[in-house]
Amino acid sequence: MKAADLAEGSISAVDIDGEHVLLSKIGGEVFAVAGTCTHEEADLGQGFVLDGRVVCPLHLSQFDLKTGDVVTPPATDPLKHYKTRVDAGTVYVEV
Ligand code: FES
């Protein structure tokens, strides 16, 4: 994916090597966390962004998009966090 295709404050779910990954851009940086909610496996790509957090579309748990940490329940387990880098405008994710 091109970094320019990811708008500031937006999310995009992609599948990489069998992993469902949620990309986001915050403060011009690209972040990647698991794209499946740890509560009941909802697709976080269908969620929405609120102040640097993704809100699960099913029961509204919130996760920090930079770290994957749970911000609000009912989820209790954090999302897996992946390292990212942008090289020549292309986003790379270490899965
Ligand atoms: S499936 Fe995400 S909060 Fe329940």
Boltz pocket constraint, residues with backbone or C-beta under 6 A from the ligand:
constraints:
  - pocket:
      binder: B
      contacts: [[A, 37], [A, 38], [A, 39], [A, 40], [A, 41], [A, 42], [A, 56], [A, 57], [A, 58], [A, 59], [A, 60], [A, 61], [A, 73], [A, 74], [A, 75]]
      max_distance: 6.0
